[in-house]
């Protein structure tokens, strides 16, 4: 059991949280472990990370327009340089920022999948107006970028690759998904 707690503490510390050991207080504590330097909104983003992210830090300068919180992390996958998680007040703000970035990168809405190269579209069925979106593009340095929106949670994810392989980033973002339709598996609303 001590090994499990040590592994859990190491995982929390790797994402920027404070490493903690189990309490010897039989009553226990309901207070969540603290993440020094993280605001409540940043902590909620950190707590929602499901997998793939390490060494997370708050982002306060250069946040996407209208974002209320952001964190950026390293990755445990050699194809990925960084992952950003950004929370918005609502889905409309999140989608406006997402589409503005896609258009700025020359990627038209509903233009294809990451497997096709640069492209954008919904990852849930329902037509052009579906708020669950994903897109891929190469930045000015030739590195792949993957972007996804998580409607309802108002979270926008950005993944920067180490190469020009957009399909590798999409595969990383969806690793382990078994749902149809599904959602990227990097972040989920903390419970």
URKA-V757376 format. One record per residue. N is the residue number from 1. RES is the residue in three letters. OMEGA is omega in degrees with one decimal (NA if undefined). D_CENTER is the distance of its C-alpha to the mean C-alpha in whole Angstrom. Layout:
BEGIN
{{N & RES & OMEGA & D_CENTER} {N & RES & OMEGA & D_CENTER}}
END
This chain:
BEGIN
{{1 & UNK & 179.1 & 30} {2 & UNK & 178.8 & 30} {3 & UNK & 178.8 & 28} {4 & UNK & 179.2 & 25} {5 & UNK & 178.8 & 25} {6 & UNK & 177.4 & 25} {7 & UNK & 179.4 & 22} {8 & UNK & 179.0 & 20} {9 & UNK & 178.4 & 21} {10 & UNK & 179.2 & 20} {11 & UNK & 178.5 & 17} {12 & UNK & -179.7 & 16} {13 & UNK & -179.3 & 18} {14 & UNK & 179.3 & 16} {15 & UNK & 175.7 & 13} {16 & UNK & 179.5 & 15} {17 & UNK & 178.2 & 17} {18 & UNK & 176.0 & 20} {19 & UNK & -179.7 & 22} {20 & UNK & 173.6 & 24} {21 & UNK & -178.2 & 27} {22 & UNK & 179.7 & 28} {23 & UNK & 173.5 & 31} {24 & UNK & 177.3 & 34} {25 & UNK & -176.9 & 35} {26 & UNK & 179.0 & 36} {27 & UNK & -179.3 & 35} {28 & UNK & -180.0 & 31} {29 & UNK & 178.3 & 29} {30 & UNK & -179.1 & 27} {31 & UNK & 177.3 & 25} {32 & UNK & 176.8 & 21} {33 & UNK & -177.6 & 21} {34 & UNK & 174.0 & 20} {35 & UNK & -176.6 & 18} {36 & UNK & 176.8 & 20} {37 & UNK & 180.0 & 19} {38 & UNK & 173.2 & 16} {39 & UNK & 178.7 & 17} {40 & UNK & 179.5 & 17} {41 & UNK & 177.4 & 14} {42 & UNK & 178.9 & 12} {43 & UNK & 178.6 & 13} {44 & UNK & 175.0 & 12} {45 & UNK & 179.6 & 8} {46 & UNK & -179.2 & 9} {47 & UNK & -179.2 & 11} {48 & UNK & -179.9 & 9} {49 & UNK & -179.1 & 7} {50 & UNK & -176.4 & 9} {51 & UNK & 170.1 & 9} {52 & UNK & -173.2 & 9} {53 & UNK & 176.8 & 8} {54 & UNK & 173.6 & 12} {55 & UNK & -177.1 & 13} {56 & UNK & 179.5 & 11} {57 & UNK & 176.3 & 13} {58 & UNK & 172.7 & 13} {59 & UNK & -179.6 & 13} {60 & UNK & 173.6 & 16} {61 & UNK & 179.5 & 18} {62 & UNK & 171.3 & 17} {63 & UNK & 172.1 & 14} {64 & UNK & 178.8 & 14} {65 & UNK & 177.1 & 17} {66 & UNK & 174.9 & 17} {67 & UNK & 178.7 & 14} {68 & UNK & 177.4 & 15} {69 & UNK & 176.5 & 12} {70 & UNK & 171.3 & 10} {71 & UNK & 174.3 & 9} {72 & UNK & -173.4 & 9} {73 & UNK & 165.7 & 9} {74 & UNK & -178.0 & 11} {75 & UNK & 177.8 & 11} {76 & UNK & -179.8 & 13} {77 & UNK & -177.3 & 14} {78 & UNK & 178.6 & 17} {79 & UNK & -172.4 & 15} {80 & UNK & 176.8 & 12} {81 & UNK & -176.8 & 13} {82 & UNK & 173.5 & 10} {83 & UNK & 174.8 & 6} {84 & UNK & 176.6 & 5} {85 & UNK & -175.1 & 4} {86 & UNK & 179.4 & 7} {87 & UNK & 178.8 & 10} {88 & UNK & 177.6 & 13} {89 & UNK & -175.8 & 16} {90 & UNK & -179.2 & 16} {91 & UNK & -179.3 & 15} {92 & UNK & 178.2 & 18} {93 & UNK & -179.8 & 17} {94 & UNK & -178.5 & 13} {95 & UNK & 177.0 & 15} {96 & UNK & -179.8 & 17} {97 & UNK & 178.8 & 15} {98 & UNK & -178.5 & 13} {99 & UNK & 177.3 & 17} {100 & UNK & 178.9 & 18} {101 & UNK & 179.4 & 16} {102 & UNK & -178.9 & 17} {103 & UNK & 178.1 & 20} {104 & UNK & 179.3 & 20} {105 & UNK & 177.5 & 20} {106 & UNK & -179.0 & 22} {107 & UNK & -178.9 & 20} {108 & UNK & 174.6 & 22} {109 & UNK & 176.4 & 21} {110 & UNK & -174.8 & 21} {111 & UNK & 177.9 & 22} {112 & UNK & -178.4 & 21} {113 & UNK & 178.2 & 19} {114 & UNK & 176.2 & 17} {115 & UNK & 178.2 & 20} {116 & UNK & -173.8 & 22} {117 & UNK & 178.2 & 21} {118 & UNK & -178.9 & 19} {119 & UNK & -177.7 & 19} {120 & UNK & 175.6 & 17} {121 & UNK & 178.5 & 18} {122 & UNK & 173.6 & 17} {123 & UNK & 169.0 & 15} {124 & UNK & 176.8 & 18} {125 & UNK & 175.3 & 21} {126 & UNK & 176.5 & 23} {127 & UNK & -172.4 & 24} {128 & UNK & -174.2 & 23} {129 & UNK & -178.9 & 22} {130 & UNK & -177.9 & 19} {131 & UNK & 177.8 & 16} {132 & UNK & -170.1 & 14} {133 & UNK & 170.2 & 13} {134 & UNK & 178.9 & 12} {135 & UNK & 179.8 & 14} {136 & UNK & 175.2 & 14} {137 & UNK & 171.6 & 17} {138 & UNK & 178.3 & 18} {139 & UNK & -177.0 & 18} {140 & UNK & 180.0 & 22} {141 & UNK & 178.7 & 22} {142 & UNK & 179.2 & 21} {143 & UNK & 179.4 & 18} {144 & UNK & 174.2 & 16} {145 & UNK & 174.9 & 12} {146 & UNK & 179.2 & 10} {147 & UNK & 177.5 & 9} {148 & UNK & 174.9 & 8} {149 & UNK & 176.4 & 9} {150 & UNK & -176.9 & 9} {151 & UNK & -177.2 & 13} {152 & UNK & 176.1 & 14} {153 & UNK & 179.8 & 12} {154 & UNK & -178.9 & 11} {155 & UNK & 179.1 & 8} {156 & UNK & -178.7 & 7} {157 & UNK & 173.3 & 4} {158 & UNK & 179.1 & 6} {159 & UNK & 177.6 & 7} {160 & UNK & -179.9 & 11} {161 & UNK & 176.8 & 13} {162 & UNK & -179.4 & 17} {163 & UNK & 178.0 & 19} {164 & UNK & -175.1 & 19} {165 & UNK & -178.8 & 18} {166 & UNK & 179.9 & 16} {167 & UNK & 178.1 & 17} {168 & UNK & 178.5 & 16} {169 & UNK & 177.2 & 12} {170 & UNK & 178.0 & 12} {171 & UNK & 176.9 & 14} {172 & UNK & -177.2 & 11} {173 & UNK & -176.4 & 8} {174 & UNK & -176.0 & 11} {175 & UNK & 177.0 & 13} {176 & UNK & 179.7 & 15} {177 & UNK & 177.6 & 15} {178 & UNK & -177.6 & 18} {179 & UNK & 174.7 & 18} {180 & UNK & -10.4 & 20} {181 & UNK & -177.9 & 18} {182 & UNK & 178.5 & 15} {183 & UNK & 175.7 & 11} {184 & UNK & -171.0 & 9} {185 & UNK & -178.6 & 9} {186 & UNK & -173.3 & 6} {187 & UNK & 173.9 & 5} {188 & UNK & 179.8 & 9} {189 & UNK & 179.1 & 11} {190 & UNK & -179.9 & 13} {191 & UNK & NA & 17}}
END
